[in-house]
């Protein structure tokens, strides 16, 4: 799949995960995302570790949110138990440690934890199926500064892991133990080594002609400053002044247009070409467009029947479950259509496959 | 004239001393120039003048003028300069910017906005001419050092620059990789289209092929054709040194030319070094050692016993398991079978305890220097080793006493290596295990190291030194072990292994039967 399609998918998965508080839908979402994570082949040069580590990490974050809820205590009608803790004076801004723990509080914490878990898994899918170098190659030429930072950062990650291993070894050879207290001693050489290497990579890129061209025209600079301002205006009008929503829509369109104008102008002032450019196939374009539309709808437009919310503090009701609301959640599985229909070893995978040494 | 330097004086930001002073040079079209000189002498700085990285990327103060292909390199933007002067860097890992070989070659072309059809043709041509066509879709991370450097040369040539700058392109490579890179440069020079400047420590292979030589020492430049340069270059290959000492003019550049010249002058007498004292007690032994990575067995049934007074040079191609063997002896690598004993007793389990007996110096040990001063590094090296020598004695014995107050990150590469060795061997363990200690080191550093190793053996210690550099090893080894895929290929006394009829004769041995280093030849 094209990196652009994955960006659209990530936008959908993130907006569903962030706007859902209904635990039933969250469970379905987590299952869907896990399925995508398991069935999507890992890209060459992906910047993340194994899937097991990610699930362990996500599970750990889920547990952590429960632990925090217990330590913090919570209000509600169904008090399960009380954790002993000191009383803080009111001037400390309502700081709590211990106290009664309610079923509602635990459920709310579990919901938060599941949303976090979903976000972690979706980011795992994204970063394991799109190699950063491909993302960089397909990103607009205007974003070249970001590309430089990304590339340098990417070469830094694996080499830093390697440096860390070597510094630990050298410390052991000097007779030092490698416990927690040795961490400061490890951090300094690893960071310094990493920074020196980052400088060398940046230098190599500059020597290969990766640098800014003539500055973009003034109109483009104004456009790129105006775009976020217009976006902010749009958001303020939409959420706080319902009677001016038409203005919000206009501002939003203006912002998008300004941003597009900047991208165009910046790309023109930096003429680059692409070797073997990747094209998004038409079905993928459709899926990506639907993803974006769904993401916007979920965040902005209330649709009857499409209610992903749930409030445990309203007396712990049984969460609702409806087919309409399930649709965007299930839609997060769309990459599977392309991943599973691609014949094994086809397309990109063969290009990147290792020739025997 | 392709490039022209006039009265260049340059200082790095924050540095009181200029890195280059009053440097002038004219570079003619199609020249192949060797840039020699000690490490930290200014070679890298000199090369970076030609594509404007100095001063544009590094900052600092520059006086004088640099004209490359009609442009002022110190002011012209990098994007423009990249099309005129391509650069290959020392470290293979730090210069690939894309995922695969093909994409890496395309990178520079994409940045210049070259039309895809032209790009296609040029990339095909580069892949062919550098012999890397079969690597085209391989990921950079999976290439060997030599393959990566050839890819880097191809990438630097992608924009068809008139000037190619190579900053010690072979110093991180084994012999085979280095030969393939120098072969590629020579072939490029033969086409006459590109002017090449290459900096290097190991001159033996380059001297016969270059058209002129520049030496940069303490920021000053000397320049001349190779036949003249052999007279004033400080560090030259042993066969050149021999002819220089014998007063032969002109000095022959290749080993073969030297040999035919020597036949006419049979005036050398050989004074063999004193034979090493007969070995003492067993200090370290491996019995039936086997090590696997996943399903691949990299070492199997290795038996190696090292006695007091012995210095073993451990040879073998890349991937033959030299590093793995050393790491297994010190406990950094788990073994699948076999045992390691120190003085006849089973080696202790932890790395910390094993290193007290067998000090291991990994490749590029300078990574672990992080204290504020050289002295603190040594203090750190002794902290966990009760009863070891005093800090000052250690500093003196490794000749780093004058650096004691310096920050280890500010000293030169050769000094850094010495500081790292000092801190790792400060407790003076009976066995020294060293992994490529002379890699990228200039002559003075490797001479110093050889004398330290010999001293250590004379005091009843032992050492195992993994190396590719037989010329350096001939100065310290008493015994040579070569590994190959099957295990130990041979285990011979050094005089026999490096000798004229041995499996790996040194340059001197191939010229003068009975000698293995220049020190043994009396004029």
HADDOCK unambig.tbl for C-alpha pairs under 7 A between the chains (distance, minus, plus):
assign (segid A and resid 133 and name CA) (segid B and resid 98 and name CA) 6.07 0.50 0.50
assign (segid A and resid 133 and name CA) (segid B and resid 99 and name CA) 6.07 0.50 0.50
assign (segid A and resid 167 and name CA) (segid B and resid 367 and name CA) 6.80 0.50 0.50
assign (segid A and resid 167 and name CA) (segid B and resid 368 and name CA) 5.32 0.50 0.50
assign (segid A and resid 170 and name CA) (segid B and resid 368 and name CA) 6.36 0.50 0.50
assign (segid A and resid 172 and name CA) (segid B and resid 351 and name CA) 6.22 0.50 0.50
assign (segid A and resid 172 and name CA) (segid B and resid 352 and name CA) 5.33 0.50 0.50
assign (segid A and resid 173 and name CA) (segid B and resid 351 and name CA) 6.35 0.50 0.50
assign (segid A and resid 173 and name CA) (segid B and resid 352 and name CA) 5.63 0.50 0.50
assign (segid A and resid 173 and name CA) (segid B and resid 355 and name CA) 5.44 0.50 0.50
assign (segid A and resid 173 and name CA) (segid B and resid 360 and name CA) 6.89 0.50 0.50
assign (segid A and resid 174 and name CA) (segid B and resid 352 and name CA) 6.96 0.50 0.50
assign (segid A and resid 174 and name CA) (segid B and resid 381 and name CA) 5.32 0.50 0.50
assign (segid A and resid 174 and name CA) (segid B and resid 424 and name CA) 5.85 0.50 0.50
assign (segid A and resid 175 and name CA) (segid B and resid 352 and name CA) 4.39 0.50 0.50
assign (segid A and resid 175 and name CA) (segid B and resid 384 and name CA) 5.47 0.50 0.50
assign (segid A and resid 176 and name CA) (segid B and resid 352 and name CA) 6.87 0.50 0.50
assign (segid A and resid 176 and name CA) (segid B and resid 384 and name CA) 6.50 0.50 0.50
assign (segid A and resid 188 and name CA) (segid B and resid 370 and name CA) 6.35 0.50 0.50
assign (segid A and resid 189 and name CA) (segid B and resid 367 and name CA) 6.55 0.50 0.50
assign (segid A and resid 189 and name CA) (segid B and resid 368 and name CA) 6.07 0.50 0.50
assign (segid A and resid 189 and name CA) (segid B and resid 369 and name CA) 6.62 0.50 0.50
assign (segid A and resid 189 and name CA) (segid B and resid 370 and name CA) 5.29 0.50 0.50
assign (segid A and resid 193 and name CA) (segid B and resid 367 and name CA) 6.87 0.50 0.50
assign (segid A and resid 197 and name CA) (segid B and resid 94 and name CA) 6.71 0.50 0.50
assign (segid A and resid 200 and name CA) (segid B and resid 94 and name CA) 6.20 0.50 0.50
assign (segid A and resid 201 and name CA) (segid B and resid 94 and name CA) 5.18 0.50 0.50
assign (segid A and resid 201 and name CA) (segid B and resid 95 and name CA) 5.72 0.50 0.50
assign (segid A and resid 204 and name CA) (segid B and resid 95 and name CA) 5.38 0.50 0.50
assign (segid A and resid 206 and name CA) (segid B and resid 78 and name CA) 6.16 0.50 0.50
assign (segid A and resid 207 and name CA) (segid B and resid 78 and name CA) 6.47 0.50 0.50
assign (segid A and resid 207 and name CA) (segid B and resid 82 and name CA) 5.60 0.50 0.50
assign (segid A and resid 207 and name CA) (segid B and resid 86 and name CA) 6.91 0.50 0.50
assign (segid A and resid 207 and name CA) (segid B and resid 87 and name CA) 6.46 0.50 0.50
assign (segid A and resid 208 and name CA) (segid B and resid 82 and name CA) 5.39 0.50 0.50
assign (segid A and resid 208 and name CA) (segid B and resid 108 and name CA) 5.36 0.50 0.50
assign (segid A and resid 208 and name CA) (segid B and resid 156 and name CA) 6.97 0.50 0.50
assign (segid A and resid 209 and name CA) (segid B and resid 78 and name CA) 5.63 0.50 0.50
assign (segid A and resid 209 and name CA) (segid B and resid 79 and name CA) 3.92 0.50 0.50
assign (segid A and resid 209 and name CA) (segid B and resid 82 and name CA) 4.98 0.50 0.50
assign (segid A and resid 209 and name CA) (segid B and resid 108 and name CA) 6.17 0.50 0.50
assign (segid A and resid 209 and name CA) (segid B and resid 111 and name CA) 6.40 0.50 0.50
assign (segid A and resid 210 and name CA) (segid B and resid 79 and name CA) 6.35 0.50 0.50
assign (segid A and resid 210 and name CA) (segid B and resid 111 and name CA) 6.15 0.50 0.50
assign (segid A and resid 211 and name CA) (segid B and resid 78 and name CA) 6.65 0.50 0.50
assign (segid A and resid 211 and name CA) (segid B and resid 79 and name CA) 5.87 0.50 0.50
assign (segid A and resid 271 and name CA) (segid B and resid 113 and name CA) 5.40 0.50 0.50
assign (segid A and resid 272 and name CA) (segid B and resid 110 and name CA) 5.21 0.50 0.50
assign (segid A and resid 272 and name CA) (segid B and resid 111 and name CA) 5.05 0.50 0.50
assign (segid A and resid 272 and name CA) (segid B and resid 112 and name CA) 5.93 0.50 0.50
assign (segid A and resid 272 and name CA) (segid B and resid 113 and name CA) 3.91 0.50 0.50
assign (segid A and resid 273 and name CA) (segid B and resid 110 and name CA) 4.68 0.50 0.50
assign (segid A and resid 273 and name CA) (segid B and resid 111 and name CA) 6.97 0.50 0.50
assign (segid A and resid 273 and name CA) (segid B and resid 113 and name CA) 4.64 0.50 0.50
assign (segid A and resid 273 and name CA) (segid B and resid 114 and name CA) 6.20 0.50 0.50
assign (segid A and resid 273 and name CA) (segid B and resid 115 and name CA) 6.49 0.50 0.50
assign (segid A and resid 273 and name CA) (segid B and resid 116 and name CA) 6.85 0.50 0.50
assign (segid A and resid 274 and name CA) (segid B and resid 110 and name CA) 5.64 0.50 0.50
assign (segid A and resid 274 and name CA) (segid B and resid 116 and name CA) 6.61 0.50 0.50
assign (segid A and resid 275 and name CA) (segid B and resid 106 and name CA) 6.25 0.50 0.50
assign (segid A and resid 275 and name CA) (segid B and resid 110 and name CA) 6.88 0.50 0.50
assign (segid A and resid 275 and name CA) (segid B and resid 116 and name CA) 5.72 0.50 0.50
assign (segid A and resid 351 and name CA) (segid B and resid 137 and name CA) 6.34 0.50 0.50
assign (segid A and resid 352 and name CA) (segid B and resid 137 and name CA) 6.02 0.50 0.50
assign (segid A and resid 352 and name CA) (segid B and resid 138 and name CA) 6.88 0.50 0.50
assign (segid A and resid 354 and name CA) (segid B and resid 138 and name CA) 5.61 0.50 0.50
assign (segid A and resid 355 and name CA) (segid B and resid 138 and name CA) 6.37 0.50 0.50
